[in-house]
Amino acid sequence: MTDTPPRAFLPNFCAIRMLFGVVISAELLAVVLTLGAFPAPGQFWTELSLRSLYIQWITLSLVAIYCGLRVPLGRLSHSLAGILAWLLVLLTTAGVFMAAELLGLRGGRPLIPTLVQHLAIAGIVGAVLLRYLYEQHRERQRELAESQARLQALQARIRPHFLFNSMNTIASLTRVDADLAEQVVEDLSDLFRATLSDARTLSTLGREIELAEGYLRIEQQRLGERLRVSWDLPDLPREAKMPALLLQPLLENAVYHGIEPATGGGEIGISGRFRGGVLNLAVRNTLPADDARTRRSGNRMAQENVRQRLDAAFGERAGMVVGRVDDCYQVRLHFPVDSLKVDS
């Protein structure tokens, strides 16, 4: 299943957060217009109340229209969707203006000049806001494309020493344990298959755990008792969708920076909890001595890639926290899984 963003640059006006932001912005516009009109002393709050009622009426009507037309607008090109959205601003303004006229709320000002003035203000403000939304959409698309490109780079980047060591492990096992050698080959094949998959294709938690288990089995054949692994993943929704290759790069970092440099090896712990529709995953590894750690001062490309792909998939609802906990190095991820179930 591929996660493709909608074509329309208009945001989801059905969302509560968007509705709240629009209402606040409309109220600020009412304040600015009232201040610009220089109301008579003692009339400021009366003028503000009337303008707020009028502007909020227009705004909420537009939000309802955009929410209802979200799917049809999403099928249009950006230019056509923008023109239609702008025309809806004018039509809604004209409709609310005529409703205010029928209700006697216009204050006795000339009909046609006042209507033209309101349409001009609405047209200018609407055009500016639609342009802003379009530029914001383009920026999100650019960040998403960069994130997918970084994922492809990460997928194509398997550390050469891991590949060579894996091949040496397989060659050694074929002489003493053919079945175990076959298992390592299958684990390595699964890992390569995942690295060659489409970067836009969502994986599942269960699949990511399987890849992590396969990767650690390969490393345990090479490192032996130097690598100790503990799992703590009780009752997790393994069908929950998530970006591919989130756990394996973090485990590879843990092996490379935490286990290999340590003379006596170390331990990697993978834990997870699911509460309130949010999945929390943590990868923790023991730390080597300071002198060994300085020789492995690698970059944080994998971590930054994971962070950006979480942001691209879940936005502000997801996050990653990195740091030392009880003399261990820990990376903790959290992201929502409600409404992200795999289709049956």
Short mmCIF file of the C-alpha atoms (twelve columns), coordinates in Angstrom:
data_MODEL
# 
_entry.id   MODEL 
# 
loop_
_atom_site.group_PDB 
_atom_site.id 
_atom_site.type_symbol 
_atom_site.label_atom_id 
_atom_site.label_alt_id 
_atom_site.label_comp_id 
_atom_site.label_asym_id 
_atom_site.label_seq_id 
_atom_site.Cartn_x 
_atom_site.Cartn_y 
_atom_site.Cartn_z 
_atom_site.pdbx_PDB_model_num 
ATOM 1   C CA . MET A 1   0.000   0.000   0.000   1 
ATOM 2   C CA . THR A 2   1.424   3.367   -1.035  1 
ATOM 3   C CA . ASP A 3   0.985   6.540   0.929   1 
ATOM 4   C CA . THR A 4   0.447   9.254   -1.664  1 
ATOM 5   C CA . PRO A 5   -0.409  12.792  -0.610  1 
ATOM 6   C CA . PRO A 6   -3.529  14.429  -2.054  1 
ATOM 7   C CA . ARG A 7   -3.043  16.637  -5.085  1 
ATOM 8   C CA . ALA A 8   -4.930  19.608  -3.690  1 
ATOM 9   C CA . PHE A 9   -2.903  22.228  -1.872  1 
ATOM 10  C CA . LEU A 10  -5.851  23.136  0.351   1 
ATOM 11  C CA . PRO A 11  -5.494  21.766  3.889   1 
ATOM 12  C CA . ASN A 12  -8.076  19.634  5.638   1 
ATOM 13  C CA . PHE A 13  -10.667 22.187  6.744   1 
ATOM 14  C CA . CYS A 14  -12.626 19.392  8.443   1 
ATOM 15  C CA . ALA A 15  -9.950  19.116  11.146  1 
ATOM 16  C CA . ILE A 16  -10.660 20.742  14.517  1 
ATOM 17  C CA . ARG A 17  -7.184  22.283  14.706  1 
ATOM 18  C CA . MET A 18  -7.635  23.907  11.294  1 
ATOM 19  C CA . LEU A 19  -11.073 25.223  12.278  1 
ATOM 20  C CA . PHE A 20  -9.641  26.743  15.459  1 
ATOM 21  C CA . GLY A 21  -6.810  28.423  13.532  1 
ATOM 22  C CA . VAL A 22  -9.200  29.831  10.930  1 
ATOM 23  C CA . VAL A 23  -11.530 31.266  13.583  1 
ATOM 24  C CA . ILE A 24  -8.637  32.953  15.407  1 
ATOM 25  C CA . SER A 25  -7.268  34.367  12.130  1 
ATOM 26  C CA . ALA A 26  -10.698 35.703  11.171  1 
ATOM 27  C CA . GLU A 27  -11.048 37.401  14.539  1 
ATOM 28  C CA . LEU A 28  -7.643  39.040  14.133  1 
ATOM 29  C CA . LEU A 29  -8.748  40.295  10.711  1 
ATOM 30  C CA . ALA A 30  -11.880 41.765  12.310  1 
ATOM 31  C CA . VAL A 31  -9.735  43.585  14.883  1 
ATOM 32  C CA . VAL A 32  -7.431  44.990  12.178  1 
ATOM 33  C CA . LEU A 33  -10.341 46.190  10.028  1 
ATOM 34  C CA . THR A 34  -12.030 47.782  13.037  1 
ATOM 35  C CA . LEU A 35  -8.858  49.608  14.051  1 
ATOM 36  C CA . GLY A 36  -8.378  50.753  10.457  1 
ATOM 37  C CA . ALA A 37  -11.894 52.204  10.340  1 
ATOM 38  C CA . PHE A 38  -11.133 54.637  13.218  1 
ATOM 39  C CA . PRO A 39  -14.469 54.136  15.035  1 
ATOM 40  C CA . ALA A 40  -15.881 56.959  17.126  1 
ATOM 41  C CA . PRO A 41  -14.968 56.997  20.822  1 
ATOM 42  C CA . GLY A 42  -17.025 54.443  22.690  1 
ATOM 43  C CA . GLN A 43  -18.035 52.655  19.486  1 
ATOM 44  C CA . PHE A 44  -15.008 50.362  19.154  1 
ATOM 45  C CA . TRP A 45  -16.546 47.306  20.799  1 
ATOM 46  C CA . THR A 46  -19.826 47.731  18.949  1 
ATOM 47  C CA . GLU A 47  -18.020 47.995  15.610  1 
ATOM 48  C CA . LEU A 48  -15.777 45.053  16.486  1 
ATOM 49  C CA . SER A 49  -18.755 42.895  17.446  1 
ATOM 50  C CA . LEU A 50  -20.559 43.568  14.167  1 
ATOM 51  C CA . ARG A 51  -17.452 43.010  12.057  1 
ATOM 52  C CA . SER A 52  -16.592 39.848  13.992  1 
ATOM 53  C CA . LEU A 53  -20.089 38.469  13.429  1 
ATOM 54  C CA . TYR A 54  -19.928 39.308  9.726   1 
ATOM 55  C CA . ILE A 55  -16.410 37.965  9.115   1 
ATOM 56  C CA . GLN A 56  -16.931 34.829  11.196  1 
ATOM 57  C CA . TRP A 57  -20.145 34.174  9.275   1 
ATOM 58  C CA . ILE A 58  -18.204 34.298  6.010   1 
ATOM 59  C CA . THR A 59  -15.303 32.311  7.416   1 
ATOM 60  C CA . LEU A 60  -17.336 29.467  8.897   1 
ATOM 61  C CA . SER A 61  -19.416 29.232  5.729   1 
ATOM 62  C CA . LEU A 62  -16.228 28.908  3.676   1 
ATOM 63  C CA . VAL A 63  -14.819 26.296  6.042   1 
ATOM 64  C CA . ALA A 64  -17.995 24.235  5.682   1 
ATOM 65  C CA . ILE A 65  -17.881 24.559  1.879   1 
ATOM 66  C CA . TYR A 66  -14.175 23.662  1.650   1 
ATOM 67  C CA . CYS A 67  -14.724 20.720  3.984   1 
ATOM 68  C CA . GLY A 68  -17.622 19.431  1.905   1 
ATOM 69  C CA . LEU A 69  -15.761 19.909  -1.395  1 
ATOM 70  C CA . ARG A 70  -12.439 18.536  -0.170  1 
ATOM 71  C CA . VAL A 71  -12.577 15.385  -2.310  1 
ATOM 72  C CA . PRO A 72  -13.704 17.088  -5.568  1 
ATOM 73  C CA . LEU A 73  -11.142 19.871  -5.109  1 
ATOM 74  C CA . GLY A 74  -8.477  17.240  -4.501  1 
ATOM 75  C CA . ARG A 75  -9.032  15.846  -7.992  1 
ATOM 76  C CA . LEU A 76  -8.347  19.183  -9.677  1 
ATOM 77  C CA . SER A 77  -5.052  20.728  -10.690 1 
ATOM 78  C CA . HIS A 78  -3.524  23.291  -8.342  1 
ATOM 79  C CA . SER A 79  -4.392  26.236  -10.600 1 
ATOM 80  C CA . LEU A 80  -7.999  25.164  -11.153 1 
ATOM 81  C CA . ALA A 81  -8.501  24.338  -7.462  1 
ATOM 82  C CA . GLY A 82  -7.046  27.722  -6.511  1 
ATOM 83  C CA . ILE A 83  -9.297  29.627  -8.916  1 
ATOM 84  C CA . LEU A 84  -12.374 27.749  -7.742  1 
ATOM 85  C CA . ALA A 85  -11.453 28.288  -4.081  1 
ATOM 86  C CA . TRP A 86  -10.987 32.026  -4.739  1 
ATOM 87  C CA . LEU A 87  -14.345 32.282  -6.539  1 
ATOM 88  C CA . LEU A 88  -15.963 30.548  -3.578  1 
ATOM 89  C CA . VAL A 89  -14.559 33.304  -1.350  1 
ATOM 90  C CA . LEU A 90  -16.272 35.938  -3.498  1 
ATOM 91  C CA . LEU A 91  -19.554 34.029  -3.776  1 
ATOM 92  C CA . THR A 92  -19.685 33.350  -0.044  1 
ATOM 93  C CA . THR A 93  -18.923 36.983  0.755   1 
ATOM 94  C CA . ALA A 94  -21.668 38.141  -1.605  1 
ATOM 95  C CA . GLY A 95  -24.120 35.646  -0.120  1 
ATOM 96  C CA . VAL A 96  -23.422 36.665  3.467   1 
ATOM 97  C CA . PHE A 97  -23.568 40.344  2.459   1 
ATOM 98  C CA . MET A 98  -27.024 39.894  0.939   1 
ATOM 99  C CA . ALA A 99  -28.159 37.940  4.002   1 
ATOM 100 C CA . ALA A 100 -26.997 40.808  6.214   1 
ATOM 101 C CA . GLU A 101 -28.881 43.203  3.927   1 
ATOM 102 C CA . LEU A 102 -32.094 41.219  4.291   1 
ATOM 103 C CA . LEU A 103 -31.668 41.123  8.073   1 
ATOM 104 C CA . GLY A 104 -31.069 44.870  8.212   1 
ATOM 105 C CA . LEU A 105 -27.564 44.571  9.663   1 
ATOM 106 C CA . ARG A 106 -25.748 46.654  7.050   1 
ATOM 107 C CA . GLY A 107 -26.178 50.027  8.729   1 
ATOM 108 C CA . GLY A 108 -27.756 52.014  5.862   1 
ATOM 109 C CA . ARG A 109 -24.650 52.325  3.695   1 
ATOM 110 C CA . PRO A 110 -25.040 52.371  -0.135  1 
ATOM 111 C CA . LEU A 111 -25.659 48.853  -1.424  1 
ATOM 112 C CA . ILE A 112 -23.516 48.531  -4.552  1 
ATOM 113 C CA . PRO A 113 -20.398 50.492  -3.405  1 
ATOM 114 C CA . THR A 114 -20.389 48.641  -0.089  1 
ATOM 115 C CA . LEU A 115 -20.744 45.265  -1.822  1 
ATOM 116 C CA . VAL A 116 -17.877 46.105  -4.187  1 
ATOM 117 C CA . GLN A 117 -15.742 47.194  -1.243  1 
ATOM 118 C CA . HIS A 118 -16.404 43.969  0.645   1 
ATOM 119 C CA . LEU A 119 -15.750 41.842  -2.436  1 
ATOM 120 C CA . ALA A 120 -12.472 43.672  -3.035  1 
ATOM 121 C CA . ILE A 121 -11.311 43.115  0.541   1 
ATOM 122 C CA . ALA A 122 -12.396 39.472  0.477   1 
ATOM 123 C CA . GLY A 123 -10.756 38.919  -2.914  1 
ATOM 124 C CA . ILE A 124 -7.428  40.399  -1.835  1 
ATOM 125 C CA . VAL A 125 -7.342  38.613  1.517   1 
ATOM 126 C CA . GLY A 126 -8.478  35.354  -0.088  1 
ATOM 127 C CA . ALA A 127 -5.855  35.557  -2.827  1 
ATOM 128 C CA . VAL A 128 -3.075  36.214  -0.315  1 
ATOM 129 C CA . LEU A 129 -4.154  33.342  1.937   1 
ATOM 130 C CA . LEU A 130 -4.567  30.906  -0.953  1 
ATOM 131 C CA . ARG A 131 -1.123  31.829  -2.230  1 
ATOM 132 C CA . TYR A 132 0.278   31.235  1.246   1 
ATOM 133 C CA . LEU A 133 -1.418  27.825  1.435   1 
ATOM 134 C CA . TYR A 134 -0.023  26.930  -1.982  1 
ATOM 135 C CA . GLU A 135 3.530   27.889  -1.026  1 
ATOM 136 C CA . GLN A 136 3.159   25.971  2.233   1 
ATOM 137 C CA . HIS A 137 1.979   22.926  0.276   1 
ATOM 138 C CA . ARG A 138 4.945   23.198  -2.094  1 
ATOM 139 C CA . GLU A 139 7.312   23.345  0.867   1 
ATOM 140 C CA . ARG A 140 5.726   20.235  2.392   1 
ATOM 141 C CA . GLN A 141 5.993   18.422  -0.932  1 
ATOM 142 C CA . ARG A 142 9.647   19.414  -1.252  1 
ATOM 143 C CA . GLU A 143 10.391  18.181  2.265   1 
ATOM 144 C CA . LEU A 144 8.541   14.936  1.534   1 
ATOM 145 C CA . ALA A 145 10.524  14.421  -1.672  1 
ATOM 146 C CA . GLU A 146 13.779  15.068  0.174   1 
ATOM 147 C CA . SER A 147 12.722  12.664  2.909   1 
ATOM 148 C CA . GLN A 148 11.963  9.954   0.353   1 
ATOM 149 C CA . ALA A 149 15.296  10.596  -1.352  1 
ATOM 150 C CA . ARG A 150 17.081  10.276  1.982   1 
ATOM 151 C CA . LEU A 151 15.222  7.044   2.638   1 
ATOM 152 C CA . GLN A 152 16.329  5.700   -0.736  1 
ATOM 153 C CA . ALA A 153 19.890  6.678   0.155   1 
ATOM 154 C CA . LEU A 154 19.559  4.971   3.515   1 
ATOM 155 C CA . GLN A 155 18.068  1.888   1.891   1 
ATOM 156 C CA . ALA A 156 20.921  1.754   -0.593  1 
ATOM 157 C CA . ARG A 157 23.481  2.224   2.184   1 
ATOM 158 C CA . ILE A 158 24.254  -1.023  3.981   1 
ATOM 159 C CA . ARG A 159 27.611  -0.642  5.640   1 
ATOM 160 C CA . PRO A 160 30.183  -2.613  3.615   1 
ATOM 161 C CA . HIS A 161 31.659  -4.176  6.743   1 
ATOM 162 C CA . PHE A 162 28.231  -5.595  7.665   1 
ATOM 163 C CA . LEU A 163 27.808  -7.132  4.214   1 
ATOM 164 C CA . PHE A 164 31.320  -8.604  4.141   1 
ATOM 165 C CA . ASN A 165 31.012  -9.928  7.684   1 
ATOM 166 C CA . SER A 166 27.651  -11.479 6.849   1 
ATOM 167 C CA . MET A 167 29.095  -13.242 3.813   1 
ATOM 168 C CA . ASN A 168 32.008  -14.509 5.894   1 
ATOM 169 C CA . THR A 169 29.559  -15.750 8.526   1 
ATOM 170 C CA . ILE A 170 27.562  -17.612 5.886   1 
ATOM 171 C CA . ALA A 171 30.728  -19.133 4.412   1 
ATOM 172 C CA . SER A 172 31.822  -20.345 7.844   1 
ATOM 173 C CA . LEU A 173 28.417  -21.782 8.732   1 
ATOM 174 C CA . THR A 174 28.064  -23.747 5.501   1 
ATOM 175 C CA . ARG A 175 30.907  -25.991 6.677   1 
ATOM 176 C CA . VAL A 176 29.504  -26.656 10.162  1 
ATOM 177 C CA . ASP A 177 25.749  -25.980 10.137  1 
ATOM 178 C CA . ALA A 178 24.054  -25.809 6.746   1 
ATOM 179 C CA . ASP A 179 20.595  -25.170 8.212   1 
ATOM 180 C CA . LEU A 180 21.831  -22.195 10.225  1 
ATOM 181 C CA . ALA A 181 23.658  -20.871 7.163   1 
ATOM 182 C CA . GLU A 182 20.394  -21.086 5.224   1 
ATOM 183 C CA . GLN A 183 18.617  -19.111 7.964   1 
ATOM 184 C CA . VAL A 184 21.256  -16.371 7.787   1 
ATOM 185 C CA . VAL A 185 20.903  -16.241 3.993   1 
ATOM 186 C CA . GLU A 186 17.125  -15.869 4.341   1 
ATOM 187 C CA . ASP A 187 17.510  -13.100 6.928   1 
ATOM 188 C CA . LEU A 188 19.992  -11.268 4.719   1 
ATOM 189 C CA . SER A 189 17.686  -11.670 1.707   1 
ATOM 190 C CA . ASP A 190 14.757  -10.221 3.655   1 
ATOM 191 C CA . LEU A 191 16.875  -7.259  4.673   1 
ATOM 192 C CA . PHE A 192 18.000  -6.581  1.108   1 
ATOM 193 C CA . ARG A 193 14.442  -6.970  -0.148  1 
ATOM 194 C CA . ALA A 194 13.331  -4.292  2.298   1 
ATOM 195 C CA . THR A 195 16.116  -1.948  1.219   1 
ATOM 196 C CA . LEU A 196 15.041  -2.284  -2.419  1 
ATOM 197 C CA . SER A 197 11.342  -1.632  -1.787  1 
ATOM 198 C CA . ASP A 198 9.578   1.577   -2.777  1 
ATOM 199 C CA . ALA A 199 10.387  4.303   -0.251  1 
ATOM 200 C CA . ARG A 200 6.732   5.450   -0.291  1 
ATOM 201 C CA . THR A 201 5.375   2.030   0.673   1 
ATOM 202 C CA . LEU A 202 4.250   1.772   4.268   1 
ATOM 203 C CA . SER A 203 5.341   -1.209  6.299   1 
ATOM 204 C CA . THR A 204 3.726   -2.688  9.405   1 
ATOM 205 C CA . LEU A 205 4.991   -2.968  12.942  1 
ATOM 206 C CA . GLY A 206 5.013   -6.748  12.638  1 
ATOM 207 C CA . ARG A 207 7.126   -6.617  9.492   1 
ATOM 208 C CA . GLU A 208 9.560   -4.150  11.048  1 
ATOM 209 C CA . ILE A 209 9.968   -6.406  14.077  1 
ATOM 210 C CA . GLU A 210 10.657  -9.377  11.786  1 
ATOM 211 C CA . LEU A 211 13.358  -7.415  9.937   1 
ATOM 212 C CA . ALA A 212 14.868  -6.321  13.255  1 
ATOM 213 C CA . GLU A 213 14.913  -9.908  14.516  1 
ATOM 214 C CA . GLY A 214 16.535  -11.107 11.299  1 
ATOM 215 C CA . TYR A 215 19.186  -8.394  11.415  1 
ATOM 216 C CA . LEU A 216 20.044  -9.180  15.037  1 
ATOM 217 C CA . ARG A 217 20.223  -12.918 14.295  1 
ATOM 218 C CA . ILE A 218 22.843  -12.186 11.648  1 
ATOM 219 C CA . GLU A 219 24.844  -10.011 14.019  1 
ATOM 220 C CA . GLN A 220 24.576  -12.584 16.818  1 
ATOM 221 C CA . GLN A 221 26.095  -15.232 14.569  1 
ATOM 222 C CA . ARG A 222 29.051  -12.919 14.026  1 
ATOM 223 C CA . LEU A 223 29.434  -11.440 17.495  1 
ATOM 224 C CA . GLY A 224 28.374  -14.471 19.503  1 
ATOM 225 C CA . GLU A 225 28.007  -13.876 23.231  1 
ATOM 226 C CA . ARG A 226 29.295  -10.322 22.852  1 
ATOM 227 C CA . LEU A 227 25.825  -9.318  21.628  1 
ATOM 228 C CA . ARG A 228 22.983  -9.845  24.068  1 
ATOM 229 C CA . VAL A 229 19.436  -8.917  23.052  1 
ATOM 230 C CA . SER A 230 16.309  -8.443  25.149  1 
ATOM 231 C CA . TRP A 231 12.799  -7.933  23.798  1 
ATOM 232 C CA . ASP A 232 9.858   -6.393  25.656  1 
ATOM 233 C CA . LEU A 233 6.966   -5.968  23.215  1 
ATOM 234 C CA . PRO A 234 3.749   -7.041  24.966  1 
ATOM 235 C CA . ASP A 235 0.403   -6.911  23.153  1 
ATOM 236 C CA . LEU A 236 1.402   -4.460  20.433  1 
ATOM 237 C CA . PRO A 237 -0.801  -3.893  17.347  1 
ATOM 238 C CA . ARG A 238 1.502   -5.566  14.845  1 
ATOM 239 C CA . GLU A 239 -0.801  -4.693  11.961  1 
ATOM 240 C CA . ALA A 240 -0.303  -0.957  12.600  1 
ATOM 241 C CA . LYS A 241 1.177   0.916   9.664   1 
ATOM 242 C CA . MET A 242 4.478   2.776   9.886   1 
ATOM 243 C CA . PRO A 243 7.263   3.934   7.555   1 
ATOM 244 C CA . ALA A 244 9.586   1.160   6.424   1 
ATOM 245 C CA . LEU A 245 13.031  0.638   7.956   1 
ATOM 246 C CA . LEU A 246 12.598  2.545   11.199  1 
ATOM 247 C CA . LEU A 247 13.970  -0.014  13.644  1 
ATOM 248 C CA . GLN A 248 16.773  -1.659  11.646  1 
ATOM 249 C CA . PRO A 249 18.884  1.512   11.142  1 
ATOM 250 C CA . LEU A 250 18.640  2.261   14.865  1 
ATOM 251 C CA . LEU A 251 19.732  -1.283  15.698  1 
ATOM 252 C CA . GLU A 252 22.598  -1.017  13.229  1 
ATOM 253 C CA . ASN A 253 23.729  2.173   14.945  1 
ATOM 254 C CA . ALA A 254 23.462  0.437   18.318  1 
ATOM 255 C CA . VAL A 255 25.661  -2.446  17.146  1 
ATOM 256 C CA . TYR A 256 28.183  -0.229  15.391  1 
ATOM 257 C CA . HIS A 257 28.559  2.439   18.089  1 
ATOM 258 C CA . GLY A 258 27.659  0.541   21.246  1 
ATOM 259 C CA . ILE A 259 28.447  -3.172  20.931  1 
ATOM 260 C CA . GLU A 260 31.340  -3.579  18.484  1 
ATOM 261 C CA . PRO A 261 33.714  -1.087  20.171  1 
ATOM 262 C CA . ALA A 262 33.195  -2.610  23.634  1 
ATOM 263 C CA . THR A 263 35.734  -5.277  24.573  1 
ATOM 264 C CA . GLY A 264 33.144  -7.389  26.345  1 
ATOM 265 C CA . GLY A 265 30.315  -6.537  23.979  1 
ATOM 266 C CA . GLY A 266 27.046  -5.294  25.376  1 
ATOM 267 C CA . GLU A 267 23.282  -5.520  25.369  1 
ATOM 268 C CA . ILE A 268 20.583  -4.115  23.105  1 
ATOM 269 C CA . GLY A 269 17.049  -3.776  24.440  1 
ATOM 270 C CA . ILE A 270 13.966  -3.278  22.285  1 
ATOM 271 C CA . SER A 271 10.793  -2.331  24.127  1 
ATOM 272 C CA . GLY A 272 7.361   -1.069  23.202  1 
ATOM 273 C CA . ARG A 273 4.102   0.064   24.731  1 
ATOM 274 C CA . PHE A 274 0.708   0.901   23.228  1 
ATOM 275 C CA . ARG A 275 -1.522  3.305   25.136  1 
ATOM 276 C CA . GLY A 276 -4.276  5.669   24.077  1 
ATOM 277 C CA . GLY A 277 -3.801  5.020   20.374  1 
ATOM 278 C CA . VAL A 278 -0.097  5.926   20.553  1 
ATOM 279 C CA . LEU A 279 2.707   3.434   19.993  1 
ATOM 280 C CA . ASN A 280 5.975   3.955   21.881  1 
ATOM 281 C CA . LEU A 281 9.097   2.081   20.750  1 
ATOM 282 C CA . ALA A 282 12.531  2.293   22.333  1 
ATOM 283 C CA . VAL A 283 15.943  0.964   21.275  1 
ATOM 284 C CA . ARG A 284 18.536  0.998   24.056  1 
ATOM 285 C CA . ASN A 285 22.164  -0.136  24.012  1 
ATOM 286 C CA . THR A 286 24.952  -0.207  26.563  1 
ATOM 287 C CA . LEU A 287 27.839  2.180   26.004  1 
ATOM 288 C CA . PRO A 288 31.503  1.246   25.476  1 
ATOM 289 C CA . ALA A 289 34.394  2.861   27.295  1 
ATOM 290 C CA . ASP A 290 35.105  6.484   26.438  1 
ATOM 291 C CA . ASP A 291 38.267  5.729   24.453  1 
ATOM 292 C CA . ALA A 292 36.475  3.143   22.299  1 
ATOM 293 C CA . ARG A 293 33.557  5.526   21.822  1 
ATOM 294 C CA . THR A 294 35.755  8.281   20.409  1 
ATOM 295 C CA . ARG A 295 37.056  5.941   17.734  1 
ATOM 296 C CA . ARG A 296 33.495  5.381   16.556  1 
ATOM 297 C CA . SER A 297 32.294  8.978   16.429  1 
ATOM 298 C CA . GLY A 298 30.048  8.487   13.422  1 
ATOM 299 C CA . ASN A 299 27.386  10.846  12.133  1 
ATOM 300 C CA . ARG A 300 23.667  10.768  12.957  1 
ATOM 301 C CA . MET A 301 22.353  10.381  9.413   1 
ATOM 302 C CA . ALA A 302 20.204  7.348   10.224  1 
ATOM 303 C CA . GLN A 303 18.625  9.017   13.260  1 
ATOM 304 C CA . GLU A 304 17.876  12.223  11.386  1 
ATOM 305 C CA . ASN A 305 16.407  10.209  8.532   1 
ATOM 306 C CA . VAL A 306 14.118  8.348   10.936  1 
ATOM 307 C CA . ARG A 307 13.055  11.620  12.576  1 
ATOM 308 C CA . GLN A 308 12.190  13.263  9.268   1 
ATOM 309 C CA . ARG A 309 10.273  10.262  7.956   1 
ATOM 310 C CA . LEU A 310 8.237   10.131  11.153  1 
ATOM 311 C CA . ASP A 311 7.428   13.802  10.683  1 
ATOM 312 C CA . ALA A 312 6.485   13.248  7.029   1 
ATOM 313 C CA . ALA A 313 4.181   10.339  7.913   1 
ATOM 314 C CA . PHE A 314 2.553   11.615  11.112  1 
ATOM 315 C CA . GLY A 315 3.433   15.304  11.472  1 
ATOM 316 C CA . GLU A 316 3.399   16.769  14.963  1 
ATOM 317 C CA . ARG A 317 1.697   13.668  16.356  1 
ATOM 318 C CA . ALA A 318 4.983   11.736  16.167  1 
ATOM 319 C CA . GLY A 319 8.381   12.355  17.681  1 
ATOM 320 C CA . MET A 320 11.780  10.954  18.563  1 
ATOM 321 C CA . VAL A 321 13.769  11.474  21.760  1 
ATOM 322 C CA . VAL A 322 17.473  10.602  21.917  1 
ATOM 323 C CA . GLY A 323 19.726  10.575  24.961  1 
ATOM 324 C CA . ARG A 324 21.459  8.689   27.758  1 
ATOM 325 C CA . VAL A 325 19.321  6.765   30.247  1 
ATOM 326 C CA . ASP A 326 20.925  4.840   33.130  1 
ATOM 327 C CA . ASP A 327 24.357  4.644   31.473  1 
ATOM 328 C CA . CYS A 328 22.759  3.458   28.232  1 
ATOM 329 C CA . TYR A 329 22.064  5.191   24.945  1 
ATOM 330 C CA . GLN A 330 18.371  5.223   24.049  1 
ATOM 331 C CA . VAL A 331 16.280  6.244   21.052  1 
ATOM 332 C CA . ARG A 332 12.555  6.459   21.772  1 
ATOM 333 C CA . LEU A 333 9.920   6.814   19.042  1 
ATOM 334 C CA . HIS A 334 6.236   7.569   19.419  1 
ATOM 335 C CA . PHE A 335 3.535   7.837   16.770  1 
ATOM 336 C CA . PRO A 336 -0.257  7.308   16.520  1 
ATOM 337 C CA . VAL A 337 -1.704  4.129   15.104  1 
ATOM 338 C CA . ASP A 338 -5.414  4.919   15.328  1 
ATOM 339 C CA . SER A 339 -6.897  5.011   11.808  1 
ATOM 340 C CA . LEU A 340 -3.628  3.634   10.467  1 
ATOM 341 C CA . LYS A 341 -4.599  -0.007  10.331  1 
ATOM 342 C CA . VAL A 342 -3.715  -2.134  7.336   1 
ATOM 343 C CA . ASP A 343 -6.679  -2.715  5.082   1 
ATOM 344 C CA . SER A 344 -7.969  -6.254  5.244   1 
# 
